[in-house]
Amino acid sequence: MRQQNYLETLLAREDNIKEVRLYQLGDRFLQRYTEIFIKLFRESKRLILRRESWGFALGVISTLVFYGAYGWIVSDTIIGAITLGQMTMYLLLFKQGQSSVSASLTSISGMYEDNLYLSNLYEYLEQETPLSTSGLSKGTIPNDGIRFENVSFQYPGNERPALANINLHIRPGHSLAIVGENGSGKTTLIKLLTRLYNPTQGRILLDGLDLLEWEESALLKRVGVIFQDFVRYQFIVGENIGAGDNDRFNDQTGWKKAAELGKATDFIDELEQGYQTQLGRWFRGGQELSGGQWQKIALARAFMREDADILVLDEPTAAMDAQAEANIFQHFQEHTKDKMAILISHRFSTVRLAYEIIVMEHGQIKERGTHDSLLAQQGQYAHLFTLQAQGYR
């Protein structure tokens, strides 16, 4: 049934329809949907027929017994074995007894069916969950920044660690760029920093205090993140931006200020209803944006969190043109001078501007340094930079 629901989503949702239509997958998906529907129908039909057949057979037996008992009681009354009053009592008691037996069997059947669901529920509830502590709202060493100390992480069910022995120190006012091939652990590093996961080994400190000892809301208020798979909310423009700070969700002045920092005002001002424009196609009057425009909305969302001194951009300009990308990163540098900025990107034109660059491979830091020092090492960074540079020659 989950597969059927997924296929229905592929066939009906606007964010999938481009590829489905372009690659002419509609008939294939519809055929697979039909096959699953027929399979489920046959299984349901088989179960219903079994249930109704047994119900019919047992119902016939029950009816025969019922009327047989009635006939026996009436016949005994006719021959004088019991009185008329006794007959009335026996008929009433027999009918009540039959109802009680039927209710008991129904309850037993319901208990068995409920147990099938409860067994799954108990199995789910028995899974261990991390303990939530109130924590602290300030670190023990102010302005110490972020420290990764021998951090390793392994996703559940995976044998190979996603991160291994990561050691980093990011100071306030310094920027860090992370480069590496897909699957090298770049985004996992950010997920640990934002406490979406906890390290398998080692610890992460912010201002001298382990992230696990921070009060979660106080920690998250200091972090603004744009993930490469950011959410495109089917809300109005302003609420899409306001989602970056729940406390100021409806702050229209904050919307405009964040949009200016995210360089999103150039197209928002051209919309007929401005910040009140409904985005997406789920609801009436919705307007769809281009990929680059959505990324500017997401960037503005990160700037909405004014108290955040840790800004993380995970492939923030992948869908933008070169001019927009250059403007945004120049703007980003100007407004993050006193903050800790972490940039993940495959474009070396932006990476080279960072205070420190690390190269990740198979969950480990292979190289670190500035752009010039890494080029001098003639290692992986220099190789990747040369490959990308050749494409522009």
Secondary structure, DSSP 8 states (H G I E B T S, - for coil): -HHHHHHHHHHH-TTTHHHHHHTT-HHHHHHHHHHHHHHHHHHHHHHHHHHHHHHHHHHHHHHHHHHHHHHHHHHHHHTTSS-HHHHHHHHHHHHHHHHHHHHHHHHHHHHHHHHHHHHHHHHHHTS--------BSS-SSTT--EEEEEEEE--TT-SS-SEEEEEEEE-TT-EEEEEE-TTSSHHHHHHHHTTSS--SEEEEEETTEEGGGB-HHHHHTTEEEE-TT----SSBHHHHHHTT-GGGTT-HHHHHHHHHHTT-HHHHTTSTTGGG-BBSSSSTT-B---HHHHHHHHHHHHHT-TT--EEEEESTTTTS-HHHHHHHHHHHHHT-TTSEEEEE-S-HHHHTTSSEEEEEETTEEEEEE-HHHHHHHTSHHHHHHHHHHHTT-
